[in-house]
Structure formats: C-alpha cells, structure tokens
C-alpha cells in the first residue's frame, strides 16, 4: 500500500516541528543530481527576485547596493554562495566523521532554501502591512532556520549528534568566510562598490 505524499504546507510545518523526521522524507525523494543543479539555479533566480523586491521597499545601504541592485551579479553570488556552503559543510562534516553524500546535503538545503523563500514572501507582505510584526517574523525565521539547519546537517551527514552538527556548522562557516575573504582580496572589493583602500 502506497503512502500518500505529504503536502507542501504539512511538510513545511513538520520541518519546523520535527526537522529530523522531515529530513528523512526529503531524502527519500531520491532526486537525480542533474535535477539538483537545476533546482539550485531556479532557487537562486527566485531569491534574486525576492531580494530585488525587498530592496525596493527597504533599500540596502550604498556599499551593498552594487550587489543587490544588480540582479545578474546577485543571482550569481546567490548560486555560488549556496554551492560553496554545501561543499564547505560537506567536507567539514567528512573531516569530523560524517558519512553522508553531498547530494543528501544538497537536497535538504534546497528544501530549507525553498521554505526561506516562502517565508521571505511573508516578510515582504508584512513590511507593507505591518512593519513591526514583520520584524518579529524575521527573528522567528532566523531562529527556525538555525534550528532546522543543524538538524539537516546531522541527518545528511549521519553525524548522530547535534553537538557535532553544530561544530560542523561553525567550522564550515569559518572556513567559508576565510575563503570568501581571500577571494574578495584577490578580485578587489571595489568591484561591488567598496573601495579596496580606505
């Protein structure tokens, strides 16, 4: 007897309530690797559109406007940042004893990114109708994202320990920031409107 697929709203709620159970459902989708790369491109375009709309409502500071104000650059950075995050977390996890596949981590983070995109739509509506409420919503989304992220890392890399997952997240973030800082120093931050020498 086949189990009825869970609807998007139900799976979204389960992701917040029980990320471990939601992770097992998402991993069972067995999405092909090629489809995952297509999904990364699609979600990057969606994130770019939402960020552009958000910038129209509340403009970002001038130094960052060179990125957010340029959809093509922002989309490339969003896609590159997502891929870099996946591999930074994956290799850090492997060094700490993780055993999962990079595709497992990729599909879980894509699902998390899709939920964040939906949440961003809610924030945009809130900024128009109730700015104060929107600020609380942003706080909730941030906390929920961190909660789900740690559980997804634990599930994808089969770490069997939330503390190890937190360590992977922290060390992966440090490694990612170090690489990004190095790359920015190589290409020159002036490319996005920030002078190299101040």
N, C-alpha and C positions, 0 to 999 in steps of 0.2 A: 504493500500500500504506500503510495507516494505522499510525502508530506507537502501540504500546501505552502508555497513560497510566502515568506513574510513580507508584508507591505513596507514601503519606504518609511512612513511615519512610525510604524511599530518597531522596525529595526533601528530607527534613529533614537527612539525612546529607550530601547534595550541597550543601545550603545552607551548612553549616559548612565543608566541604572546598573547594568552588568556588562562592562566592556569585555570581560573575558568570554562570556557566552556569545556576545555579538561578534567577536573576533573569529570564533570557530565557525559561525555561519558564513561570514565573509570569505574566510579561507576555503570553505567548501565550494565556492563558486568555480574554482579552477579556471580562472581567466587566462587565456593564452598570453604569452609575453608580448607579442605584437600588439594585442589589444590594450595592454597596459600602457605601452608607449603612446598609443593614440589617445588614451584617456588622459595621460599627462598633458599632452598638447591641448586637449579640449578644456580641461580644468584650468589650465593656465590662461586661456582666452577668456573664460568666464570670470576668473579672478581679476583679470585686467579690466574687463568691462565694469565690474562692480567697484573696483578701486577708482576708475575714472569718474563714475557717477558720484562716489563718495567725495572725491576731490572737488566736484562741482558744488557740493553742499557745504563742505568744510575744507577749504583749500589748505594744502600742506605748506609748511614753511618753505621759503625760496630755495634753500640748498637742495631740498628733495624734489622740488617741482620739476627739475630737469629729468627726473626718472618717471615720476607719476604722471607728469604732463606729456610724456612721450609714450603712447600705448605700445609701440613696437619694442622699445627698449624695456619697458616694464614687463611685457609678456615674456621676452627672452630671459630677463632676470628671474621672473617667477618660475619659469620652467627649469632654468639652470639651478636655481636655489632649491627647488623640490628634489631634483635628481641628486644634487650634492648632499642634501640632508639624508636622503635614503641611503646613499653609499657610506656617508660618514657614520651613521648609526649602525649600518650593517657590519662594517669592518671593525668598528669599536666593539660591537657585540660579539663578533667572532673571536676577537682577542681576549674577551672575558668569558669565553666558554660557550657562546651561543652556537646553535646548530641549525637554525632555520635557513631558508632560501631567501635570496634578495627579492624574488617575486612575491613571497609572502609578505614581507615588509612593505613592498611597493603597493600591493592591493589594499592593505589595511590603511596606509597613509593616504591613499587616493580616496578611500571611503571617508576618512576623517576630514580631508580637504573638501569633499563634496558637502559634508554636513556644515563645515565652516562657511562655505559659500551660501548655503541656505540661511544660516544664522546672520550672515552679513546683509542679506536682503532684509531681514527683520530689523537689523540695526538701522539701515538706511530709512526704512519706513518710520522707525522710532525717532530718528533725528528730525524728521519733518513734523511728526505729530506730537511727540513728547520727548524732547531732548534729555530731560533729567532721567526719565525711565530708560532711555537708550544707553545712558552711561552705566546704569546698573546692569543692563543686559550685556554690555561689553565686558564688564567684570566677571559675570557669570560664565560667559563664553570662554574667557581666558582660563578660568579655574577648571572648567569642564574639559577644555582641550588638553590641559596638562594631565588631568586625571586619566583621560582616555588614552593619551599618547603613551604614558608609562605602561598601561595595561597592554596596549597593542605591541609595544616593543617586547614585553615579556612573552606574549603569545607568539609573535612572528619568529623570534629568535630562540624560543623554547628555553628561556633562562630559568624558569621555575622559581623566580624570586623577584619580587617587586623592588627590593633594595638594589639588586644587580641591574634591574632595568633603569632605575633612577641614576645609577652610576654610569650606565651606557649613555643615557640621555645627556648627562652633564659633560662627560668626557668627549662625546661626539660633538656637542655644541662648541666646546673649547677648540677642538681640532678644526671644526668648520670655520670658526671665527679667525683662527690663525691663518688658514689657507686663504680666506677672503681678504684679510688684511694684506697678506703678501701679494695677492693678485692686484688689489687696488693700488698698492705701492708701485707695482710694475707697469700698469697701464696708465696711472695718473688719475687721481680722483677728480681732476679738473674736467674730465670727460662728462661728468654728471653735474657740473656746475659748481664744484667746490674746489677752490684753489689748492694746489699742492703745497705751496709755501706760504705760511701766514706769519 
